Amino acid sequence: MTEQQPSSSARAAAAAAAMPSAAQAIEFLTLLQHLKTQKRTGWVKRGVAGPESIADHMYRMGLMAMLVQGTQYDYHRCIKLALVHDVAEAIVGDITPTCGVSDADKFQLEAAAVQRIKAMLGGACLAGEEIEALWHEYEQGQSPEARLVKDFDKLEMILQAHEYEGAQGKVLQEFFDSTAGKWRTELGQSWAEEIYARRRQRQQQQQAAEASGGAAAAAENGAER
């Protein structure tokens, strides 16, 4: 006796149930606007001019993930983890260690936000289920891909700090201090070392330019006398 295959209409119904409705999809995508408009808390508190948004941060992390093709990491999964890791911030905002919220409370707030997003997309939506699973995978930080993307999170931050220092003349040492010795992968460590080297070179060039400018000013003052 052959097993009866589901009819085409049944398959279509199952496929439709796995996707959000148009209204659910647009509601979710509208929620994500908050990631595009909300500025990252750390930069705001340090008075950075024109600070990046949460979405800016996530975008460059996604491109970081593309660069690990051909390695032992599943780069497709890394891209998904990068896209999802801060999605809860569309609801709860960018909570940092300086916000006075405990790690446990932060986790509970963000987990509840991810549950809300899953419900927004519909109980049977495959994307909603995957978003929730990916978010928890990232938070647990146990899979090789989650460990790497956690490094990307820190790498993107210190690279941005280096860029703001160069562009705005700020000293953002605390962002480098907060990540020191916390790299989970050899790849993360090697990329961090490259950023450190570039930062040292920029600082040395800046010091040399300041010294040269000071010597020139002293010589000019002497000539005027």
C-alpha positions as CSV (number, residue, x, y, z in Angstrom):
1,M,0.0,0.0,0.0
2,T,1.5,3.3,-1.1
3,E,1.6,6.2,1.3
4,Q,-0.8,8.9,0.2
5,Q,0.9,12.2,-0.7
6,P,-0.5,15.5,0.5
7,S,-2.5,17.3,-2.2
8,S,-1.3,20.4,-3.9
9,S,-3.8,22.5,-2.0
10,A,-2.6,21.0,1.3
11,R,1.0,21.8,0.5
12,A,0.1,25.3,-0.5
13,A,-1.8,25.7,2.8
14,A,1.3,24.5,4.8
15,A,3.6,26.8,2.9
16,A,1.3,29.7,3.5
17,A,1.2,28.9,7.2
18,A,5.0,28.9,7.4
19,M,5.1,32.4,6.1
20,P,3.9,35.6,7.9
21,S,0.9,37.3,6.3
22,A,1.5,40.5,4.5
23,A,0.2,42.5,7.5
24,Q,2.5,40.5,9.9
25,A,5.5,41.0,7.6
26,I,5.1,44.7,7.3
27,E,4.4,45.1,11.0
28,F,7.7,43.3,11.8
29,L,9.6,45.3,9.2
30,T,8.2,48.5,10.5
31,L,9.3,47.6,14.0
32,L,12.9,47.2,12.6
33,Q,12.9,50.9,11.8
34,H,13.8,51.5,15.4
35,L,17.1,49.7,14.7
36,K,17.8,52.2,11.9
37,T,16.9,55.3,13.9
38,Q,18.2,54.5,17.4
39,K,21.8,55.5,18.1
40,R,24.1,53.2,20.0
41,T,24.0,54.1,23.7
42,G,27.8,54.0,24.3
43,W,28.6,56.6,21.6
44,V,25.7,58.9,22.7
45,K,26.9,58.9,26.3
46,R,30.5,59.7,25.2
47,G,29.2,62.7,23.1
48,V,30.2,61.3,19.7
49,A,28.8,63.5,16.9
50,G,26.5,61.7,14.5
51,P,26.9,58.3,16.2
52,E,26.0,55.1,14.4
53,S,22.6,53.4,14.7
54,I,22.1,49.8,15.9
55,A,21.4,48.8,12.3
56,D,24.7,50.3,11.2
57,H,26.5,48.1,13.7
58,M,24.6,45.0,12.7
59,Y,25.2,45.7,9.0
60,R,29.0,45.8,9.2
61,M,28.9,42.6,11.4
62,G,26.9,40.9,8.6
63,L,29.7,41.8,6.1
64,M,32.3,40.6,8.6
65,A,30.5,37.2,8.5
66,M,30.8,37.1,4.7
67,L,34.6,37.2,5.0
68,V,34.9,33.9,6.7
69,Q,33.9,31.9,3.6
70,G,36.2,28.9,3.1
71,T,37.0,28.5,6.9
72,Q,35.7,26.0,9.4
73,Y,32.8,28.4,10.2
74,D,29.4,28.2,8.6
75,Y,29.4,31.7,7.2
76,H,25.7,31.6,6.2
77,R,24.9,30.9,9.9
78,C,27.3,33.7,11.0
79,I,25.4,36.1,8.7
80,K,22.1,35.1,10.2
81,L,23.4,35.4,13.8
82,A,24.8,38.9,13.0
83,L,21.5,40.0,11.6
84,V,19.5,38.7,14.6
85,H,21.8,39.2,17.6
86,D,20.5,42.7,18.4
87,V,17.0,42.4,17.0
88,A,15.4,42.6,20.5
89,E,16.8,46.2,20.8
90,A,14.1,47.3,18.3
91,I,11.8,46.9,21.4
92,V,14.0,47.4,24.5
93,G,16.6,49.7,23.1
94,D,20.4,49.4,23.4
95,I,21.1,48.4,27.0
96,T,24.7,48.8,28.0
97,P,26.6,48.0,31.3
98,T,26.4,51.7,32.1
99,C,22.5,51.7,32.1
100,G,22.2,50.2,35.6
101,V,20.4,47.0,34.4
102,S,21.7,43.7,35.6
103,D,22.8,41.0,33.1
104,A,19.9,38.8,34.2
105,D,17.3,41.6,33.8
106,K,18.7,42.5,30.4
107,F,18.4,38.9,29.3
108,Q,14.8,38.7,30.5
109,L,13.8,41.9,28.8
110,E,15.4,40.9,25.5
111,A,14.1,37.3,25.6
112,A,10.6,38.7,26.1
113,A,11.1,41.0,23.2
114,V,12.2,38.1,21.0
115,Q,9.1,36.2,22.0
116,R,7.0,39.2,21.1
117,I,8.6,39.4,17.7
118,K,8.0,35.7,17.1
119,A,4.3,36.1,18.0
120,M,4.1,39.2,15.7
121,L,5.2,37.0,12.8
122,G,2.6,34.3,13.6
123,G,2.9,31.1,15.7
124,A,3.7,28.8,12.7
125,C,6.1,31.2,11.0
126,L,9.4,29.5,10.2
127,A,11.2,32.8,10.2
128,G,9.9,33.7,13.7
129,E,11.1,30.3,15.0
130,E,14.5,30.7,13.4
131,I,14.9,34.3,14.8
132,E,14.2,33.0,18.3
133,A,16.6,30.0,17.9
134,L,19.4,32.2,16.5
135,W,19.0,34.8,19.2
136,H,19.3,32.2,21.9
137,E,22.2,30.5,20.2
138,Y,24.0,33.8,20.1
139,E,23.2,34.6,23.8
140,Q,24.5,31.1,24.9
141,G,27.7,31.6,22.9
142,Q,28.5,27.9,22.7
143,S,28.5,27.1,19.0
144,P,31.6,28.0,17.0
145,E,29.6,30.4,14.9
146,A,28.1,32.1,18.0
147,R,31.6,32.5,19.6
148,L,32.9,34.1,16.4
149,V,29.9,36.5,16.0
150,K,30.4,37.5,19.6
151,D,33.9,38.5,18.7
152,F,32.6,40.3,15.6
153,D,30.3,42.3,18.0
154,K,33.4,43.5,19.9
155,L,35.5,44.0,16.8
156,E,33.0,46.2,15.2
157,M,32.8,48.3,18.3
158,I,36.5,48.8,18.7
159,L,36.9,49.5,14.9
160,Q,34.2,52.1,15.2
161,A,35.9,53.6,18.3
162,H,39.2,53.8,16.4
163,E,37.4,55.6,13.5
164,Y,35.6,58.1,15.9
165,E,38.9,58.8,17.6
166,G,40.5,59.6,14.3
167,A,37.6,61.7,12.9
168,Q,36.6,63.5,16.0
169,G,39.8,63.8,18.1
170,K,38.3,61.8,21.0
171,V,40.0,59.3,23.3
172,L,37.7,56.3,23.7
173,Q,40.1,54.0,25.6
174,E,37.3,52.5,27.7
175,F,35.9,50.6,24.7
176,F,39.2,49.0,24.1
177,D,39.7,48.2,27.8
178,S,36.2,46.6,28.0
179,T,37.2,44.0,25.3
180,A,40.8,43.3,26.2
181,G,41.5,39.6,26.8
182,K,37.9,38.7,25.9
183,W,38.4,37.3,22.4
184,R,36.8,33.8,22.0
185,T,38.4,32.8,18.7
186,E,41.9,33.0,17.1
187,L,40.3,34.9,14.2
188,G,38.8,37.5,16.5
189,Q,42.1,37.9,18.3
190,S,44.0,38.4,15.0
191,W,41.6,41.0,13.7
192,A,41.7,42.8,17.0
193,E,45.5,42.9,16.8
194,E,45.3,44.5,13.4
195,I,42.9,47.2,14.8
196,Y,45.3,47.8,17.7
197,A,48.2,48.2,15.3
198,R,46.4,50.7,13.2
199,R,45.3,52.6,16.2
200,R,48.9,52.8,17.5
201,Q,50.1,54.0,14.1
202,R,47.4,56.7,14.0
203,Q,48.3,57.8,17.6
204,Q,52.0,57.9,16.7
205,Q,51.3,60.0,13.6
206,Q,49.1,62.3,15.6
207,Q,51.8,62.8,18.2
208,A,54.4,63.5,15.6
209,A,52.2,66.0,13.9
210,E,51.5,67.8,17.2
211,A,55.2,67.8,18.1
212,S,56.0,69.2,14.6
213,G,53.3,71.8,15.0
214,G,54.6,72.8,18.4
215,A,58.2,73.1,17.2
216,A,57.0,75.3,14.2
217,A,55.0,77.5,16.5
218,A,58.0,77.9,18.9
219,A,60.3,78.8,16.0
220,E,57.8,81.4,14.7
221,N,57.5,83.0,18.1
222,G,61.3,83.1,18.4
223,A,61.6,84.8,15.0
224,E,59.1,87.4,16.0
225,R,61.2,88.4,18.9
